[in-house]
Amino acid sequence: MLSIPIKEFLSWKKKQLSKGGDQQAFAVLIDCICGISTSDLNSLSINSEGNLYLNKNLDFLESVWDDHLFKSHPIQYICEIAFWRNLKLKVTNKVLIPRPETELIVDIVFKIFGKKSQKLFFAELGTGSGAISIALALENPLWDGIATDIDEDVLKIAAENYTNSSKQSNLKFCCGDWWSPLESFKGKFDLAISNPPYIPKDTYERLPKEVKNFEPKIALLGGEDGLKHIREIIQKAPSFLKEKGWLILENHFDQGEKVKKLLLKNKFTSIETVNDFSGIGRFTIGRYK
Ligand SMILES: C[S@@+](CC[C@H](N)C(=O)[O-])C[C@H]1O[C@@H](n2cnc3c(N)ncnc32)[C@H](O)[C@@H]1O
């Protein structure tokens, strides 16, 4: 262990952040490499007397930070960790880094069903790191869920994240193309959620380097108009949802109206666009009849 004065560490931190990057990414770096939690890191500036104990020297930390800044390498992939709601999740470059705006999906579900409501059966299509399903299953031990993904390796990481965050057994994982692994649960779901790949092809080509060069294409690209997967999920949803079951989708910032029309065409009711924290119509929800 190396011991350095907190004041020296804080001035080094200031220098690193002045080169670019954000506080959140910096906090991920310090947590994963030094084991110093974000709250402990934040409290250093309140009480800056004394020493800090680090298991890596500042030169090493700086080299990792520079790799993140100058090669646009997402810090979550370098550290293989993402923080999402109150979860600490493993992510590799096979898995989309769960986004802060997606956290709202969980709140939308709780707004519709209430927290800790009685039994409920949900499906999440395209679970990635497992973030959404794990958050729902952990908060509601009476709920049962199935999380799917097309990529077996991705699903292994989601399952690992679930085991690492819980001793519960109310979430299962199934591999396959959208609804196909759920054939035996037709008409059984109270709720289905998906944050599918929805980026239109021309937008995908222009994504920032840190996304396009590092995150899995299969998790982002939604075909020519971005709606390829959303269309398929909506069209097949009526066979899998119970009557009055809900479908909650994340979509691209400008797809809300189109997604609403698709839901209407497929006999959904109570259709609504829900804004994210930036006021963008990020989610579209509807109820099957
Ligand atoms: C935008 S990511 C969402 C990941 C995670 N749910 C989240 O919100 O962070 C989309 C996910 O859908 C999966 N996926 C892509 N095509 C699929 C398909 N045809 N069937 C099932 N899953 C698919 C990808 O592997 C990826 O994990």
The ligand as a MOL file (V3000), in Angstrom:
LIG
                    3D

  0  0  0     0  0            999 V3000
M  V30 BEGIN CTAB
M  V30 COUNTS 27 29 0 0 0
M  V30 BEGIN ATOM
M  V30 1 C -29.5560 -1.3950 -26.2060 0
M  V30 2 S -28.9650 -2.9180 -25.5440 0 CHG=1
M  V30 3 C -29.8110 -2.9030 -23.9850 0
M  V30 4 C -29.1030 -3.6330 -22.8910 0
M  V30 5 C -29.7190 -3.4190 -21.5040 0
M  V30 6 N -31.1020 -3.8740 -21.4630 0
M  V30 7 C -29.6530 -1.9730 -21.1000 0
M  V30 8 O -30.6930 -1.3050 -21.0770 0
M  V30 9 O -28.5460 -1.5110 -20.8000 0 CHG=-1
M  V30 10 C -29.8430 -4.0850 -26.5080 0
M  V30 11 C -29.6050 -5.5490 -26.1650 0
M  V30 12 O -30.3990 -6.3400 -27.0500 0
M  V30 13 C -29.6760 -7.4840 -27.4470 0
M  V30 14 N -30.1930 -7.9150 -28.7530 0
M  V30 15 C -29.8810 -7.4390 -29.9810 0
M  V30 16 N -30.5810 -8.1060 -30.9270 0
M  V30 17 C -31.3540 -9.0000 -30.2680 0
M  V30 18 C -32.3140 -9.9700 -30.6930 0
M  V30 19 N -32.5950 -10.1450 -31.9910 0
M  V30 20 N -32.9250 -10.7230 -29.7540 0
M  V30 21 C -32.6360 -10.5490 -28.4440 0
M  V30 22 N -31.7490 -9.6580 -27.9750 0
M  V30 23 C -31.1130 -8.8800 -28.8790 0
M  V30 24 C -28.2240 -7.0210 -27.4930 0
M  V30 25 O -27.3390 -8.1090 -27.3820 0
M  V30 26 C -28.1720 -6.0380 -26.3070 0
M  V30 27 O -27.7550 -6.6890 -25.1500 0
M  V30 END ATOM
M  V30 BEGIN BOND
M  V30 1 1 1 2
M  V30 2 1 2 3
M  V30 3 1 2 10
M  V30 4 1 3 4
M  V30 5 1 4 5
M  V30 6 1 5 6
M  V30 7 1 5 7
M  V30 8 2 7 8
M  V30 9 1 7 9
M  V30 10 1 10 11
M  V30 11 1 11 12
M  V30 12 1 11 26
M  V30 13 1 12 13
M  V30 14 1 13 14
M  V30 15 1 13 24
M  V30 16 1 14 15
M  V30 17 1 14 23
M  V30 18 2 15 16
M  V30 19 1 16 17
M  V30 20 1 17 18
M  V30 21 2 17 23
M  V30 22 1 18 19
M  V30 23 2 18 20
M  V30 24 1 20 21
M  V30 25 2 21 22
M  V30 26 1 22 23
M  V30 27 1 24 25
M  V30 28 1 24 26
M  V30 29 1 26 27
M  V30 END BOND
M  V30 END CTAB
M  END
